[in-house]
Amino acid sequence: MQRYVLTIYQPDGEPPGPEVLEPVMRDLDALGDEMRAAGAWLFSGGLRPPGEAAVLDPRGGGEVLTMDGPYTEGKEHIGGFTVIQAPDREAALAWGRKMAAASTLPIEVREFWG
């Protein structure tokens, strides 16, 4: 089995209100249960807002510079991820499609090496 990271991209700014977020979280919880039952789910987690990140840059002429995050400015950021195992890329993409439908957000599917 190969491992894949399903990365959730979410828009910057305040999260939506409970009327939007509660059904999304319910659908994601159901998908997590489905992944566990299928033996695909390994672990997942959400990330704090990018404004709370620190970027450590070794290109500071011999010292590692610490900067407030995010690393790049953008309209979206990584909000969380799920690591799964799947027999192949197509199976991982199928889980990614389900996650995109449940979260209503873009999902990047990438093989995890390590």
C-alpha distances in whole Angstrom, upper triangle without the diagonal:
4,7,10,13,16,19,22,25,29,32,34,37,38,35,36,38,37,38,35,33,33,32,29,28,28,26,23,23,23,20,19,19,18,14,15,16,13,11,9,12,12,15,18,21,24,26,30,32,32,36,35,33,34,33,34,35,35,37,41,43,41,41,38,39,38,38,38,35,33,33,33,36,34,34,31,29,25,26,23,19,16,12,10,6,5,5,7,10,12,11,11,14,15,14,16,19,19,20,22,24,24,25,27,26,24,21,19,15,14,11,11,12,13
4,7,10,13,16,20,22,26,29,31,34,35,33,34,36,36,37,34,31,32,31,28,27,27,25,22,23,23,20,18,20,18,15,16,18,15,12,10,12,11,14,16,19,22,24,28,29,29,33,32,30,31,30,30,31,32,34,37,39,38,37,35,36,35,35,35,32,30,29,30,32,31,31,28,26,22,23,20,16,14,10,8,5,6,6,7,8,11,10,9,12,14,13,15,18,18,18,20,23,23,23,26,24,22,18,16,12,11,7,8,9,10
4,7,10,13,16,19,23,26,28,31,32,29,31,33,33,34,31,28,29,28,25,24,25,23,20,20,21,17,16,18,17,13,14,17,14,12,9,10,9,11,13,16,18,20,24,26,26,29,28,26,27,27,27,29,30,32,35,37,36,35,32,33,32,32,31,28,27,26,27,29,28,28,25,22,19,20,16,13,10,7,6,4,6,9,9,9,12,11,9,12,14,12,13,16,17,16,18,21,21,21,23,21,19,16,14,10,9,6,5,7,9
4,6,9,13,16,19,23,25,28,29,26,28,30,30,31,28,25,26,25,22,21,23,21,17,19,19,16,15,18,16,13,15,17,15,13,10,10,10,11,11,14,16,18,22,23,23,27,26,24,26,25,26,27,28,30,33,36,35,34,31,31,30,30,29,26,24,23,24,26,25,25,21,19,16,17,14,10,8,6,5,6,7,10,9,8,11,10,7,9,12,10,10,13,14,13,15,18,18,18,20,18,16,12,10,7,5,4,5,8,11
4,6,10,12,16,19,21,24,25,23,25,27,27,28,25,23,24,23,20,19,21,19,16,17,19,15,14,17,17,13,15,18,17,15,11,10,10,10,9,11,13,14,18,19,19,23,22,20,22,22,23,25,26,28,31,34,33,32,28,29,27,27,26,22,21,20,21,23,21,21,18,15,12,13,10,7,6,5,6,9,11,14,13,11,13,13,9,10,13,11,9,13,14,12,13,17,16,15,18,15,13,10,8,6,5,6,6,10,12
4,7,10,13,17,19,22,22,20,21,24,24,25,22,19,21,20,16,16,18,16,13,15,16,13,12,16,15,12,15,18,16,16,12,11,11,11,9,11,12,14,17,18,18,22,22,21,23,23,25,26,28,30,33,36,35,34,30,30,28,27,26,22,20,20,20,22,20,19,16,14,11,11,9,5,5,6,8,11,12,15,14,12,13,12,8,9,11,8,6,10,11,8,10,13,13,12,14,12,10,6,6,5,7,9,10,13,15
4,6,10,13,15,18,19,17,19,22,22,24,20,18,20,20,16,16,18,17,13,16,18,15,14,18,18,15,18,21,20,19,15,14,14,12,10,10,10,11,14,15,15,18,19,17,20,20,22,23,26,27,30,33,33,31,28,27,25,24,22,19,17,17,17,18,16,16,12,10,7,8,6,4,7,9,11,14,15,19,17,15,16,16,12,12,14,12,9,12,13,10,10,14,13,11,13,10,8,5,5,7,8,11,11,15,17
4,6,10,12,15,16,14,15,18,19,20,17,15,17,17,13,13,16,14,12,15,17,14,14,18,18,16,19,22,21,21,17,15,16,14,11,10,9,10,13,13,13,17,18,17,20,20,23,25,27,29,31,34,35,33,29,28,26,24,22,18,16,17,17,17,15,14,10,8,6,6,5,6,8,11,14,17,18,21,20,17,18,18,14,13,15,13,10,12,12,9,8,12,11,8,10,7,6,5,7,9,12,15,15,18,20
4,7,9,13,14,13,14,18,19,20,17,15,18,18,14,15,18,17,14,18,20,17,18,21,21,20,22,25,25,24,21,19,20,17,14,13,11,11,13,12,12,15,17,16,19,19,22,23,27,28,30,33,34,32,28,27,25,22,20,16,14,15,14,14,11,10,6,6,5,6,8,9,12,15,17,20,21,24,23,20,20,20,17,16,17,16,12,14,15,11,10,13,13,10,10,6,6,6,8,11,13,17,17,21,22
4,7,9,10,9,11,14,16,17,14,12,16,16,13,14,17,16,14,18,20,18,19,22,23,22,24,27,26,27,23,21,22,19,16,14,11,11,12,10,11,14,16,16,19,20,23,25,28,29,31,34,35,33,29,28,25,22,20,16,14,16,15,14,11,9,5,6,6,6,9,11,14,18,20,23,24,28,26,23,24,23,20,19,20,18,15,16,16,13,11,14,13,9,9,6,7,9,11,15,17,20,21,24,26
4,6,9,8,10,14,16,17,14,13,17,18,15,16,20,19,18,21,23,21,22,26,26,25,28,30,30,30,27,25,26,23,19,17,14,13,13,11,11,13,16,16,19,20,24,25,29,29,31,34,35,33,30,27,25,22,19,16,14,16,14,12,9,6,4,6,9,9,12,15,18,21,24,27,28,31,29,26,27,27,24,22,23,22,18,19,19,16,14,16,16,12,11,9,10,12,14,18,20,24,24,27,29
4,7,8,11,14,17,19,16,15,19,20,17,18,22,22,20,23,25,24,24,28,29,28,30,33,33,33,29,27,27,24,21,18,14,13,12,8,9,10,13,14,17,18,22,23,27,28,29,32,33,31,28,25,22,19,16,13,11,14,12,10,8,6,5,6,10,9,13,16,20,23,26,29,31,34,32,29,30,30,26,25,26,25,21,22,23,19,17,20,19,15,15,12,13,15,17,21,22,26,26,28,30
4,6,9,12,15,17,15,14,18,19,17,18,22,22,21,23,26,25,26,29,30,29,31,34,34,34,32,29,29,26,22,19,16,14,12,9,10,10,13,15,18,20,24,25,29,30,31,34,36,33,29,27,24,21,17,15,13,16,15,13,11,9,9,10,13,12,15,19,22,25,28,32,33,36,35,32,33,32,29,28,29,27,24,24,25,21,20,21,20,17,16,14,16,18,20,24,26,29,29,31,33
4,6,9,12,14,12,12,15,17,16,16,20,20,19,21,24,24,24,27,29,29,30,33,34,34,31,28,29,26,22,19,15,14,12,10,12,12,14,17,20,22,26,28,32,33,33,37,38,35,32,29,26,23,19,17,16,19,18,16,15,12,12,12,14,12,15,19,22,26,28,32,34,37,36,33,34,33,30,29,29,27,24,25,24,21,20,21,19,16,16,15,17,19,22,25,27,30,30,33,34
4,7,9,11,9,8,11,14,12,12,16,17,16,18,21,21,21,24,25,25,27,30,30,31,28,25,26,23,19,17,13,13,12,10,13,14,15,18,21,23,27,29,33,34,35,39,39,37,33,31,27,25,21,19,17,21,20,18,16,13,12,12,13,11,13,17,19,23,26,29,31,34,33,31,31,30,27,26,26,24,22,22,21,18,17,18,16,13,13,12,15,17,20,23,25,28,28,31,32
4,7,8,6,6,10,11,10,12,15,15,15,18,20,20,21,24,25,25,27,30,30,31,29,26,28,25,21,19,16,16,15,14,17,18,19,21,25,27,31,33,36,38,39,42,43,40,37,34,31,28,25,22,21,24,23,21,18,15,14,15,16,13,16,19,21,25,27,30,32,35,34,32,31,30,28,26,26,24,22,22,21,18,17,17,15,12,12,12,16,18,21,24,27,30,30,33,35
4,5,6,6,8,11,11,12,14,16,16,18,20,21,22,24,26,27,28,30,32,32,30,28,29,26,23,20,18,18,17,16,20,20,21,24,27,30,33,36,39,41,41,45,46,43,39,37,34,31,27,25,24,27,26,24,22,19,18,19,19,16,18,21,23,27,29,32,34,37,37,34,34,33,30,29,29,26,24,24,22,20,19,19,16,14,14,16,19,21,24,27,30,33,33,36,37
4,5,5,5,8,9,10,11,14,15,15,18,19,20,22,24,25,26,28,29,31,29,26,28,25,22,20,17,19,18,18,21,22,23,25,29,32,35,38,41,43,44,47,48,45,41,39,36,33,30,27,26,29,29,27,25,22,20,21,21,17,19,21,23,26,28,31,33,36,36,34,33,32,30,29,28,25,24,24,22,19,19,18,15,14,15,16,20,22,25,27,30,33,33,36,37
4,6,6,7,9,11,12,13,15,16,18,19,21,22,24,25,27,28,30,31,30,27,29,27,24,22,20,22,21,21,24,25,26,28,32,34,38,40,44,45,46,50,50,47,44,42,38,36,32,30,28,31,31,29,26,23,21,22,22,19,21,23,24,28,29,32,33,37,36,34,33,32,30,29,27,25,24,23,21,19,19,17,15,14,14,16,20,22,26,28,31,34,34,38,39
4,6,6,7,9,11,11,13,15,16,17,19,21,22,23,25,27,28,29,27,25,27,25,21,20,18,19,19,19,22,23,24,26,30,32,35,37,41,42,43,47,48,45,41,39,36,34,30,27,26,29,28,26,23,20,18,19,19,16,18,20,21,25,26,29,30,34,33,31,30,29,27,25,24,22,21,20,18,16,15,14,12,10,10,12,16,18,22,24,28,30,31,35,36
4,6,5,6,9,10,10,12,14,15,16,18,20,21,22,24,26,27,25,22,24,21,18,16,14,16,16,16,19,21,22,23,27,29,33,35,38,40,41,45,45,42,39,37,34,31,28,25,24,27,26,25,22,19,17,17,17,14,15,17,18,22,23,27,28,32,31,29,29,27,25,24,23,21,19,19,17,15,14,14,11,9,10,12,16,17,20,23,26,28,28,32,33
4,5,5,6,9,10,11,12,14,15,17,18,20,21,23,24,26,24,22,24,21,18,17,16,18,19,19,22,24,24,26,30,32,35,38,41,43,44,48,48,45,41,40,36,34,31,28,27,30,29,28,26,23,21,21,20,16,17,19,19,23,24,27,28,32,32,30,29,28,26,25,24,21,20,20,17,15,16,15,11,11,12,15,18,19,23,24,27,30,30,33,34
4,5,5,6,9,10,11,12,14,15,17,18,20,21,23,24,23,21,23,21,19,18,17,20,21,21,24,26,27,28,32,34,37,39,42,44,46,49,49,47,43,42,38,36,33,30,29,31,31,29,27,24,21,21,20,17,17,19,19,22,23,26,27,30,30,28,27,25,24,23,21,19,18,17,15,13,14,12,9,9,11,13,17,18,22,23,26,29,29,33,34
4,5,5,6,9,10,11,12,14,15,16,18,20,21,22,20,18,21,19,16,15,14,17,18,19,21,24,24,25,29,30,34,36,39,41,42,46,46,43,40,38,35,33,30,27,25,28,27,26,23,21,18,18,17,14,14,15,16,19,20,23,24,27,27,25,24,23,21,20,18,16,15,15,12,10,10,9,6,6,8,10,13,14,18,19,23,25,26,29,31
4,5,5,6,9,10,10,12,14,15,16,18,20,21,19,17,19,16,14,13,12,15,17,18,21,23,23,24,28,29,32,35,38,40,42,45,45,42,39,37,34,32,29,26,25,28,27,27,24,22,19,18,17,13,13,14,14,18,19,22,23,27,27,26,25,23,21,21,19,16,16,16,13,11,12,12,8,8,11,12,15,15,19,20,23,25,25,28,29
4,5,5,6,9,10,11,12,14,15,17,19,20,19,17,19,18,15,16,15,19,20,21,24,27,27,28,31,33,36,38,41,43,45,49,48,46,42,41,38,36,33,30,29,31,31,30,28,25,23,22,20,17,16,17,16,19,19,22,23,27,27,26,25,23,21,21,19,17,17,17,13,12,14,12,9,10,12,15,18,18,21,22,25,27,27,30,31
4,5,5,6,9,10,11,12,14,15,17,18,17,15,18,17,15,16,16,19,21,22,25,27,27,28,32,33,36,38,41,43,45,48,48,46,42,41,38,36,34,30,29,31,30,30,27,25,22,21,19,17,15,15,15,18,17,20,21,24,24,23,22,20,18,18,16,13,14,13,10,9,11,9,5,7,10,13,15,15,18,19,22,24,25,28,29
4,5,5,6,9,10,10,12,14,15,16,15,12,15,13,11,12,12,16,18,19,22,25,25,25,28,30,32,35,37,39,41,45,45,42,38,38,35,33,31,27,26,28,28,27,25,23,20,19,16,14,12,12,11,14,14,17,18,22,22,21,20,18,16,16,15,12,12,12,9,7,10,9,6,6,10,11,14,13,16,16,19,21,21,25,26
4,5,5,6,9,10,11,12,14,15,14,12,14,13,11,12,13,17,19,21,24,26,26,26,30,31,34,36,39,41,43,46,46,43,40,39,36,35,32,29,28,30,30,30,28,26,23,21,19,16,14,14,12,15,15,18,19,23,24,23,22,20,18,19,17,14,14,15,12,10,13,13,9,10,14,15,17,16,19,19,22,23,23,26,27
4,5,5,6,9,10,11,12,14,14,12,15,15,14,15,16,20,23,24,27,30,29,30,33,34,37,39,42,44,46,49,49,46,43,42,39,38,36,32,31,33,33,33,30,28,25,24,21,19,17,16,14,16,15,18,19,22,23,22,21,18,17,18,16,13,14,14,11,10,13,12,9,11,14,16,18,17,20,19,22,23,24,27,28
4,5,5,6,9,10,10,12,11,10,13,13,12,14,15,19,22,24,26,29,28,28,31,32,35,37,39,42,44,47,47,44,41,40,38,36,34,31,29,31,31,31,28,26,23,22,19,17,15,13,11,13,12,15,15,18,19,18,18,15,14,14,12,9,10,11,7,7,11,10,7,10,13,14,16,14,16,16,19,20,20,24,25
4,5,5,6,9,10,10,9,7,10,10,9,11,13,17,20,22,24,28,27,27,30,31,33,35,38,40,42,45,44,42,39,38,36,35,33,30,28,30,30,31,28,27,23,22,19,16,14,12,9,11,10,13,14,18,19,19,19,15,14,15,14,10,12,13,10,9,13,13,10,12,15,16,17,15,17,16,18,19,19,22,23
4,5,5,6,9,10,10,9,12,12,12,15,17,21,23,26,28,31,30,30,33,34,36,39,41,43,46,49,48,46,42,42,39,38,36,33,32,33,34,34,32,31,27,25,22,20,17,16,13,14,13,15,16,19,21,21,20,17,16,18,16,12,15,16,12,12,16,15,13,15,18,19,20,18,20,19,21,22,21,25,25
4,5,5,6,9,9,9,12,13,14,17,19,22,26,28,29,33,32,32,35,36,38,40,42,44,46,49,49,47,43,43,41,40,38,35,33,34,34,35,33,31,27,26,23,21,18,16,13,14,12,13,14,16,18,18,17,14,14,15,13,10,13,14,10,11,15,14,12,15,18,19,20,18,19,18,20,20,21,24,25
4,5,5,6,5,5,9,10,11,15,17,21,24,26,28,31,30,30,32,33,35,37,39,41,43,46,46,44,40,40,38,37,35,32,31,32,32,33,31,30,26,24,21,20,16,14,10,11,8,10,10,13,15,16,15,12,11,13,11,8,11,13,10,10,14,14,13,15,18,18,19,16,17,15,17,17,17,20,21
4,5,5,6,5,8,10,11,15,18,21,24,27,29,32,31,30,33,34,35,38,39,42,44,47,46,44,41,41,38,38,36,33,32,33,34,35,33,32,28,26,23,21,18,15,12,12,9,11,12,15,17,18,18,15,14,17,15,12,15,17,14,14,17,18,16,17,21,21,22,19,20,18,19,19,18,21,21
4,6,8,8,11,13,15,18,21,25,28,31,32,36,34,34,37,37,39,41,43,45,48,51,50,48,44,45,42,42,40,37,36,37,37,38,36,35,31,29,26,24,21,19,15,15,12,13,13,16,18,19,19,15,15,18,15,13,16,18,15,15,19,19,17,19,22,23,24,21,22,20,22,21,21,24,24
4,5,8,11,14,16,19,22,25,29,31,32,36,35,34,36,37,38,40,42,44,47,50,49,47,44,44,42,42,40,37,35,36,36,38,35,34,31,29,26,24,21,18,15,14,10,10,10,12,14,16,15,12,12,15,13,11,14,16,14,15,18,18,17,19,22,23,23,20,21,18,20,19,19,22,22
4,6,8,11,14,18,21,24,28,30,31,35,34,32,35,35,36,38,40,42,45,47,46,44,41,42,40,40,38,35,34,34,35,37,35,34,31,28,25,24,20,17,13,12,9,8,9,11,14,16,16,12,12,16,14,12,15,17,16,16,19,20,19,21,24,24,23,20,20,18,18,17,17,19,19
4,7,10,12,15,18,21,25,27,28,32,31,30,32,32,33,35,37,39,42,44,43,42,38,39,37,37,35,32,31,31,32,33,31,31,27,25,22,21,17,14,10,9,5,5,6,9,12,13,13,10,9,12,11,9,12,14,13,13,16,18,17,18,21,21,20,17,17,14,15,14,14,16,17
4,6,8,12,15,18,22,24,25,29,28,27,29,29,31,33,35,37,40,42,41,40,36,36,34,34,33,30,28,29,30,31,30,29,25,23,19,18,14,11,8,7,5,7,9,13,14,15,16,13,11,14,13,10,12,15,13,12,16,17,16,16,20,19,19,16,16,14,15,14,13,16,16
4,7,11,14,17,21,23,24,28,26,25,27,27,28,31,32,35,37,40,39,37,33,34,32,32,31,28,27,27,29,30,29,29,25,23,19,18,14,11,8,5,5,7,10,14,15,16,18,15,13,16,16,13,14,18,16,15,18,20,18,19,22,21,20,17,17,15,15,14,12,14,14
4,7,11,13,17,20,21,24,23,22,24,25,26,28,30,33,35,38,37,35,31,31,29,29,28,25,24,25,26,28,27,27,23,20,16,15,11,9,6,5,7,10,13,17,18,18,20,17,14,17,17,14,15,18,16,14,17,19,17,17,20,19,19,16,16,15,15,15,13,15,15
4,7,10,14,16,18,21,20,19,21,22,24,27,29,31,33,36,36,33,30,30,27,27,25,22,21,22,23,25,24,23,19,17,13,11,8,6,4,6,9,12,15,19,19,19,20,18,15,17,17,14,13,16,15,12,15,17,15,14,17,16,16,14,14,14,14,15,13,16,16
4,7,10,13,15,18,16,16,18,20,22,25,27,30,32,35,34,31,28,27,25,24,22,19,18,20,21,22,21,21,17,14,11,9,6,6,7,9,12,16,19,22,23,22,23,21,18,19,20,16,15,18,17,14,16,18,16,14,17,16,16,14,15,15,16,17,15,18,18
4,7,10,12,15,13,13,17,18,21,24,27,29,30,34,33,31,27,26,23,22,19,17,16,18,19,20,19,18,15,12,9,6,4,6,9,12,15,19,21,25,25,23,25,23,19,20,21,18,16,19,18,14,15,18,15,13,16,14,15,14,15,16,17,19,17,20,20
4,6,8,11,10,10,13,15,18,20,23,26,27,30,30,27,24,22,19,18,16,13,12,14,16,17,16,16,13,10,7,5,5,8,11,14,18,21,24,27,27,25,27,25,22,22,24,20,18,21,21,17,17,20,18,15,17,15,16,15,15,17,18,20,18,21,21
4,6,8,7,8,11,14,17,20,23,26,26,30,30,27,23,21,18,16,13,11,11,14,16,16,16,16,13,10,9,7,9,12,15,18,21,25,27,31,31,29,30,29,25,26,27,24,22,24,24,20,20,23,20,17,19,17,18,18,19,21,21,23,22,24,24
4,5,6,7,11,13,17,20,23,25,26,29,30,27,23,21,17,15,12,9,9,12,13,13,13,13,11,8,9,7,10,14,17,20,23,27,29,33,32,30,31,30,26,26,28,25,22,24,24,20,20,23,21,17,19,16,17,18,18,21,22,25,23,26,26
4,5,5,9,10,14,16,20,21,22,26,26,23,20,18,15,12,9,6,5,8,10,10,10,11,10,7,8,9,11,14,18,20,24,27,29,33,32,29,31,30,27,26,28,26,23,25,25,22,21,24,23,19,20,17,17,18,18,21,21,24,22,24,25
4,6,8,11,14,17,20,22,22,25,26,23,20,17,14,11,7,5,6,10,11,10,12,13,12,10,12,12,15,18,22,24,28,31,33,37,35,33,35,34,30,30,32,29,27,29,29,25,24,27,26,22,23,20,21,21,22,24,25,27,26,28,28
4,7,10,13,16,20,22,22,25,25,22,19,16,13,11,7,6,8,11,13,13,15,16,15,12,13,12,14,17,21,23,27,30,33,36,35,33,35,34,30,31,32,30,27,29,29,26,25,28,26,23,24,22,22,22,22,25,25,27,25,27,27
4,7,10,13,16,18,19,22,22,19,16,14,10,9,6,4,6,8,11,12,14,16,14,11,12,12,14,16,20,21,25,28,31,34,33,31,33,33,29,29,31,28,26,28,29,25,25,28,27,23,25,22,21,21,21,23,23,24,23,24,24
4,7,10,13,15,15,19,19,15,12,10,7,6,5,5,7,8,12,13,16,18,17,14,14,15,17,19,22,23,27,30,33,36,35,32,35,35,31,31,34,31,28,31,32,28,28,31,30,27,28,25,24,24,23,25,24,26,23,24,24
4,6,10,12,12,16,16,13,10,8,6,5,6,6,7,6,10,13,15,18,17,14,15,17,18,19,23,23,27,30,32,35,33,31,34,34,30,30,33,31,28,31,32,29,28,32,31,28,29,25,24,24,22,24,23,24,22,23,23
4,7,9,10,13,13,10,6,6,5,6,9,9,11,9,13,16,19,22,21,18,18,20,20,22,24,25,28,31,33,36,34,33,35,35,32,32,35,33,30,33,35,31,31,35,34,31,32,28,27,26,24,26,24,25,23,23,22
4,6,7,10,10,8,5,5,6,8,11,11,12,10,13,16,19,22,22,19,19,22,23,24,27,27,30,32,34,37,35,33,36,36,33,33,36,34,32,35,36,33,32,36,36,32,33,30,28,27,25,27,25,26,24,23,23
4,6,8,7,6,4,6,9,11,14,15,16,13,16,20,22,26,25,23,23,25,26,26,29,28,32,33,36,37,36,34,37,38,34,35,38,36,34,37,38,35,35,39,39,36,37,33,31,30,27,28,26,27,25,24,23
4,6,7,7,7,8,11,12,16,16,17,14,16,19,22,26,26,24,24,27,28,28,31,31,34,35,37,39,38,35,39,39,36,36,40,38,35,38,40,37,36,40,40,37,38,34,32,31,28,30,27,28,27,26,26
4,6,5,6,6,10,11,15,16,18,15,17,20,24,27,27,25,26,28,29,30,33,33,37,38,41,43,41,39,42,43,39,39,43,41,38,41,43,39,39,42,42,39,40,36,34,34,31,33,31,32,30,29,29
4,6,8,9,13,15,19,20,21,19,21,24,27,31,31,29,29,32,33,34,36,36,39,41,43,45,43,41,44,45,41,42,45,44,41,44,46,43,42,46,46,42,43,39,37,37,34,35,33,34,32,31,30
4,7,9,13,16,19,21,22,20,22,26,29,32,32,30,30,32,33,33,36,35,38,40,42,44,43,41,44,45,41,42,45,44,41,44,46,43,42,46,46,43,44,40,38,37,35,36,33,33,31,30,29
4,6,10,13,16,18,20,18,21,24,27,30,30,27,27,30,30,31,34,33,37,39,41,43,42,40,43,44,40,41,44,42,40,43,44,41,41,44,44,40,42,38,37,35,33,34,32,33,30,29,28
4,7,10,13,15,16,14,18,21,24,27,26,24,24,26,26,27,30,30,33,35,38,40,39,37,40,40,37,38,41,39,36,39,40,37,37,41,40,37,38,34,33,32,30,31,29,29,27,26,25
4,6,10,12,14,12,15,18,21,25,24,22,23,25,26,27,30,30,34,36,39,41,40,38,41,41,37,38,41,38,36,39,40,36,36,40,39,36,37,33,32,31,29,31,29,30,28,28,27
4,7,9,11,11,14,17,20,23,22,20,20,22,23,25,28,28,32,35,37,40,39,37,39,39,36,36,39,37,34,37,38,34,34,37,36,33,34,31,30,29,28,30,28,29,27,27,27
4,6,9,8,11,13,17,19,19,17,18,20,22,24,27,28,32,35,37,40,38,36,39,39,35,35,38,35,33,35,36,32,32,35,34,31,32,28,28,27,26,29,28,29,27,28,28
4,7,8,11,12,15,17,17,15,16,17,19,22,25,27,31,34,36,39,38,35,38,38,34,34,36,34,31,33,34,30,30,33,32,28,29,26,26,26,25,28,27,29,27,28,28
3,5,8,9,12,14,14,11,12,14,16,19,22,24,28,31,33,36,34,32,34,34,30,30,33,30,27,30,30,27,26,29,28,25,26,22,22,22,21,24,23,26,24,25,26
4,5,7,9,11,11,9,10,12,15,17,21,23,26,29,31,34,33,30,32,32,28,28,30,28,25,27,28,25,24,27,26,23,23,20,19,20,19,22,22,24,23,24,25
4,7,10,13,12,10,12,14,16,18,21,23,26,29,31,33,32,29,31,32,28,27,30,28,25,28,29,26,25,28,28,24,25,21,20,20,19,21,20,23,22,23,24
4,6,10,10,9,11,14,17,19,22,24,27,30,31,34,32,29,31,31,28,27,30,28,25,27,28,25,24,27,27,24,23,20,18,19,18,21,20,23,23,24,25
4,7,9,9,12,15,18,20,24,26,29,32,33,36,33,30,32,33,29,28,30,29,25,27,28,25,23,26,27,23,22,19,18,19,19,22,22,25,25,27,28
4,5,7,11,13,16,18,22,24,27,30,31,34,31,28,29,30,27,25,28,26,23,24,25,22,20,23,24,20,19,16,15,16,16,20,21,24,24,27,28
4,7,11,12,16,18,22,24,27,30,31,34,31,28,29,29,26,24,26,25,21,22,24,21,18,21,21,17,16,13,13,15,16,20,21,25,25,28,30
4,7,9,12,14,18,20,23,26,27,30,28,25,26,26,23,21,23,22,18,19,20,17,15,18,18,15,14,10,10,12,13,16,18,22,22,25,27
4,6,9,12,15,18,21,24,25,29,27,24,25,25,22,21,23,21,17,19,20,17,15,18,18,15,15,11,11,11,12,15,16,20,19,22,24
4,6,8,12,14,17,20,22,25,24,21,23,22,19,18,20,18,15,17,18,14,14,17,16,13,14,11,10,10,10,13,14,17,16,19,20
4,7,11,14,17,20,22,26,25,23,24,23,19,19,20,18,15,17,17,13,13,16,15,11,13,10,11,10,12,14,16,18,18,21,22
4,7,10,13,17,19,23,22,20,22,20,17,17,18,15,13,16,16,12,13,16,14,11,14,11,11,10,11,13,14,16,15,18,19
4,7,10,13,16,19,19,17,18,17,13,14,16,13,11,14,14,10,12,15,14,12,14,12,12,9,9,10,11,13,12,15,16
4,6,10,12,16,16,15,16,15,11,13,14,10,10,13,12,10,12,15,13,12,15,14,13,10,10,10,11,12,11,14,15
4,7,10,14,14,13,15,13,10,13,14,11,11,14,14,12,15,17,16,16,19,17,16,12,12,10,10,9,8,11,12
4,7,10,11,11,13,10,8,11,12,9,10,13,13,12,15,17,16,17,19,18,17,13,13,10,10,10,9,12,13
4,7,9,10,12,9,8,11,12,10,12,15,15,15,17,19,19,20,22,21,20,16,15,12,11,9,9,12,13
4,5,7,9,6,6,9,10,9,11,14,14,15,17,19,19,20,22,21,20,16,15,12,12,10,11,13,15
4,7,8,7,8,11,11,12,14,16,17,18,20,22,22,23,25,24,23,19,18,14,14,11,13,14,16
4,6,6,6,9,10,11,13,15,16,17,19,21,22,23,24,23,21,17,15,12,11,9,12,14,16
4,5,5,6,9,10,10,12,14,15,16,18,20,20,21,20,17,14,12,9,9,8,11,13,17
4,5,5,6,9,10,10,13,14,15,17,18,20,20,20,17,14,13,10,11,11,15,17,20
4,5,5,7,9,10,11,13,14,16,17,18,20,19,17,14,14,11,12,12,14,17,19
4,5,5,6,9,10,11,12,14,15,16,18,17,15,11,10,7,9,9,11,14,17
4,5,5,6,9,10,10,12,14,15,16,15,12,10,9,7,9,10,13,17,20
4,5,5,6,9,10,11,13,14,15,15,14,11,12,10,13,14,16,20,22
4,5,5,6,9,10,11,12,14,14,13,10,11,9,12,13,15,18,20
4,5,5,6,9,10,10,11,11,9,6,7,6,10,12,14,18,20
4,5,5,6,9,10,10,10,9,8,10,9,13,15,18,21,24
4,5,5,6,9,10,11,11,10,12,12,15,17,19,23,25
4,5,5,6,8,8,9,7,10,10,14,16,17,21,23
4,6,5,5,5,6,6,9,11,14,17,19,23,25
4,6,5,8,9,9,13,14,18,20,22,26,28
4,6,8,10,11,14,15,19,21,22,26,28
4,5,8,9,12,14,18,20,21,25,27
4,7,9,13,15,19,22,23,27,29
4,6,10,13,16,19,21,24,26
4,7,10,13,17,18,22,24
4,6,10,13,15,18,21
4,6,10,12,15,18
4,7,9,13,16
4,6,9,13
4,6,10
4,6
4
